[in-house]
Structures are given as structure tokens and as C-alpha cells.
Amino acid sequence: MTLRTAVIGVGHLGRQHARIHAALAAEGHSELVAVCDVDEATARAIASERETEWTTDWRTLLGRVDAVSLAVPTEAHCEIGCELLKAGVHVLVEKPIARSLEEADSMIAAASEGGALLQVGHLERFNPALVALRPYVRTPLYFEIHRIGSFTARSLDIDVVLDLMIHDLDIVQWLVGEEVEVTDVHAVGIPVLTQRVDAANVRLEFANGAVANITASRIGMEKIRKMRFFQPHDFVAVDYQTRFASISSLAPPQGQSAWPGVNIQRLEIEDIEPLHAEIEAFLHAAREGLPSPISGADGRRALALALRALERIQAHSEHAGLSALSLKQ
């Protein structure tokens, strides 16, 4: 079965989806039917690049496509996603899944009603460094994570927690164990260049004793995407940007030495573009009738934790006398 595909929303990120969908179509994995964007000039330009049709109305795709990448602003995820899913169209939606848990629930229900696959674009799960590391993860207990980016005019409709930090909230829950409850959330954050939170720090405490400190900022001077964590007898380092992962552990004493050394294992990385791997996994699951690689429930779980962090940020801001800044949710 050759899936007919489309990309809805071909702005900064959506045009990368279009590039990969076109490449997969050229390899015979699917057929790219069209790209869609409310801006006609953008839709025309990307369609010309990818040698496909264009439209400004996503509704014209109903009945013509089997699977889509949905890369529109978060506020439109639920409206468009639900209609597509109810019609049986498989949807890969960019993170966060929606603006609210109610909207996320509506999308999950729509997927069930239409018998369609819903996948959420938590891209870091497909980062080659994390793919290589995942088999070695066992009972991680302490995380230090930094995700810093320079300021751009993109994604200003949402706070940095929903824009950047949500990647790490998803990864930490995934590595600790999705069944392990987050018992407490401490968070601080502040608007700097916008009226939304631009920099934030969140501390998560889990029922099994694991702790995670996560810092995210979109006003940094350099791009940083790093995670370090400790598990019994191991120190693990991951650099998402350079796609590097290592595990440091005690090595047995050598020769006459009574002291152990440190063994550093640099993991072998299969250098595949994460977005390509994500879209390929999505289409494979849709074609073969497999479970979603990152389900609507996964996306809802990450969103719930992000919203919980934003509530703590709001409470801290009011306590610190910053409520006049009117943090928007």
C-alpha cells in the first residue's frame, strides 16, 4: 500500500517535513499529494520546490490523502487534527499536541473514532544519540538538562516550557518510566523579551526517588542541547546537537593498583536525521497498522507536565511580585 501524504503548514518546520515527504515519495515509500499553507505565496513556493500540488485550504485534502504532517500553530492543532483523524487520516502533529488537556483528549478520541494513527512530534526520541543510549538506561536517578537557544520570532504563541522544555519533560518521563508518578514540581520562569515565559527552570521529583533539574531558555547567546544523568554505577552524557552519547563507569583496578579507574564508553551513533527517522516511523506504523511510535497519550502526558510547570511558574511569579507581567497561558 502506497500512502498518499500531505504537509499542512509549511513554515519554518513544515517545509522540512515537506522536504522529507518528497524524498520518501521519490524513493517509492509514499506519494506526496500536496502541501498546504494559509499563505498562498509560501504554499506555491514549497510546492514548486517539491514538485507537488498546493492549496491554502486543508479541507480540500480530505478524501485525497491517507496521512499528513500537521505543522501549523499549536492553537490550530485540535481543530484541524480532529477533522482529519475522524475522517480516517493518520496525523503526525508537531509538539505540543495541543493547547490544553481537553484539546488533547479530543484529538485522542477523534483518532479512536476514525481508526486513525495519531503520532506526536517529540523529535528528540529519534535523536541518534538517544537511540543509541536507550538500551543502556536502567533506573536513572538524577538528571541535569540544559536546552538553550537564541531568540527568534518563531513559536512566540507559546511559552518556552511548551516550545523547548517539553522535549525534555517527555524524555525524562520516558527514561524514568511512564508509569512512575511525578510527585512534585518546582518551577520558576520569567518573561524577558516577550509577554510569555522566555526562560525557566523546573525541578521534578518522582515517586521512585528520581529527580530532574531542567533549564530552558530562548534568549541565550549560544545553542545548547545537553543532558547528563546518573544511574547506579554510571554517569551518562548526551549532546543532542552534536549527537554524542557516553557512559562513564568504574573500571576494575589494573595491575598493582588498589584503585579502580574510570571506563568511558563512547557509544556508536548511526547518524540519521531525527526528523527523517520520525516521519519514516510514522508512515511505517500507518502503513502496517502498528501502534503509534509516540502516541497521543504520550503527547498528553508531556503536555500535562508542562502545564503543571507553568502553573508553578505563575504561582512563583505572583509570590515574587511579578504578576503585573501577566504571564499568558
BELHU-V316603 format. One line per field, one symbol per residue. ss: DSSP state (@ for helix, = for strand, . for the rest). psi: psi as a letter, one per 40 degrees, with the letter a starting at -180 (. if undefined). burial: 1 if it has 24 or more other ideal C-beta (glycine too) atoms within 12 Angstrom, else 0. A space follows every 50 residues. Layout:
ss = ???
psi = ???
burial = ???
This chain:
ss = ..======.....@@@@@@@@@@@@@...=======...@@@@@@@@@@@ ..===..@@@@.....====...@@@@@@@@@@@@@...=====...... @@@@@@@@@@@@@@...====.@@@@.@@@@@@@@@...=========.. .........@@@@@@@@@@@@@@@@@.....=========........== ======....=======......========..======....======= =.........======.......@@@@@@@@@@@@@@@.......@@@@@ @@@@@@@@@@@@@@@@@@@...@@@....
psi = hhhhiihhgfadddddddddddddddeedahhdiihidhdddddddddde faiiiehddeeheeidiihhfiideeddddddddddeehhhhhiiidadi dddddddddddddefihhhhfgdddehdddddddeehhfhdhihhhhhii hieifeeiidddddddddddddddddheehihdihhiiiihdeaeihdhi hhhhhideeiihhhhiiffieihhgihhihiheihhhhhddefihihhih iiihbehehiahhhhhihhhghhddddddddddddddefiihdhiddddd dddddddddddddddddddefedeeghi.
burial = 00111111111011111111111110001111111110000110011001 01111001001101111111111101111111111111111111111111 10110111011001011111111111111111100110011111111110 00001001111111111111111111000001001111111001011111 11111100011111111110000111111110011111110011111000 00000000000000001000000111111111111100000111111111 11111111111111011000000000100
